[in-house]
Amino acid sequence: MNDSLYVTPNNNGVYAISAANMTTLYWKATLTAANSAPAWVVPNSNNVYAVAGTTIQKVQGGGSPVWTYNALATITAGPVAMNGVIYFGTSNGNYFCRAR
């Protein structure tokens, strides 16, 4: 949806809601753990990257998970997308990049 706002409360979900009224729920995806960083939406795409504890998940419109990657430490920085790559950092000081 073009007017979606992606919300990552401190639980194991990422929600796509209407930015216009902040109440209409378009979809919810269940993550592997509680969120530890904000979600990132790739502009002009249907891809949302959400962080949940030690994992990052790619979710497509409708809330369907595409892949999950376990970084083996709490993800605390990112995710950020640039040039077809997702970047994120962990609590132990490591940074990762993964193809979208």
C-alpha positions as CSV (number, residue, x, y, z in Angstrom):
1,M,0.0,0.0,0.0
2,N,1.3,3.4,-0.9
3,D,0.2,5.0,2.4
4,S,1.6,2.3,4.7
5,L,3.4,3.1,7.9
6,Y,5.5,0.2,9.2
7,V,5.4,-0.1,13.0
8,T,7.7,-2.3,15.1
9,P,6.4,-2.3,18.7
10,N,8.3,-4.1,21.4
11,N,6.8,-7.5,20.6
12,N,7.4,-10.0,17.9
13,G,5.5,-8.3,15.1
14,V,5.8,-5.8,12.3
15,Y,2.6,-4.1,11.3
16,A,1.6,-2.2,8.1
17,I,-1.0,0.4,9.0
18,S,-2.6,3.3,7.2
19,A,-0.6,6.5,7.6
20,A,-3.8,8.4,6.9
21,N,-5.7,7.2,9.9
22,M,-3.2,5.2,12.0
23,T,-5.9,2.6,12.7
24,T,-6.4,0.5,9.5
25,L,-4.3,-2.6,9.7
26,Y,-3.2,-3.8,6.2
27,W,-1.1,-6.7,7.4
28,K,0.9,-8.1,10.3
29,A,4.0,-10.3,10.1
30,T,5.1,-12.4,13.0
31,L,8.9,-12.3,13.7
32,T,11.2,-14.7,15.5
33,A,11.6,-12.6,18.6
34,A,10.9,-9.1,20.0
35,N,12.0,-6.2,17.8
36,S,15.4,-4.6,18.6
37,A,15.6,-2.0,15.8
38,P,13.3,-0.2,13.5
39,A,12.0,-1.7,10.2
40,W,13.4,-0.5,6.9
41,V,11.3,-0.3,3.8
42,V,13.1,-0.2,0.4
43,P,11.7,2.7,-1.6
44,N,9.5,1.8,-4.6
45,S,9.4,-1.9,-3.6
46,N,7.2,-4.3,-1.6
47,N,10.1,-5.3,0.7
48,V,10.3,-4.6,4.5
49,Y,13.3,-5.6,6.5
50,A,12.6,-6.2,10.2
51,V,15.0,-7.0,13.1
52,A,14.0,-9.3,15.9
53,G,16.6,-10.0,18.5
54,T,19.5,-11.8,16.7
55,T,17.6,-12.2,13.4
56,I,16.8,-10.0,10.4
57,Q,13.8,-11.0,8.3
58,K,12.7,-9.9,4.8
59,V,9.0,-9.6,4.7
60,Q,7.0,-8.8,1.5
61,G,3.6,-7.0,1.3
62,G,0.9,-9.0,2.9
63,G,3.2,-10.0,5.7
64,S,4.8,-13.0,4.0
65,P,8.3,-13.8,5.2
66,V,10.9,-14.4,2.4
67,W,14.0,-15.1,4.4
68,T,15.5,-15.0,7.9
69,Y,19.2,-14.5,8.8
70,N,20.6,-15.2,12.3
71,A,23.5,-12.9,13.2
72,L,24.2,-14.7,16.5
73,A,24.1,-11.4,18.4
74,T,21.4,-8.8,19.1
75,I,21.0,-6.6,16.0
76,T,21.2,-3.0,17.3
77,A,22.0,-1.0,14.2
78,G,20.1,-0.8,10.9
79,P,18.8,-2.3,8.8
80,V,19.6,0.1,6.0
81,A,19.4,-0.7,2.2
82,M,21.7,0.6,-0.4
83,N,22.6,-0.6,-3.9
84,G,20.9,-3.9,-3.5
85,V,22.5,-4.7,-0.1
86,I,21.1,-4.7,3.4
87,Y,23.5,-3.5,6.1
88,F,23.1,-4.0,9.9
89,G,25.2,-4.1,13.0
90,T,25.2,-6.2,16.2
91,S,25.7,-5.7,19.9
92,N,29.1,-7.4,19.7
93,G,30.5,-4.7,17.3
94,N,30.1,-6.7,14.1
95,Y,28.5,-5.3,10.9
96,F,26.9,-7.4,8.2
97,C,25.8,-7.0,4.6
98,R,23.3,-9.3,2.9
99,A,22.0,-9.2,-0.7
100,R,18.4,-8.1,-0.8
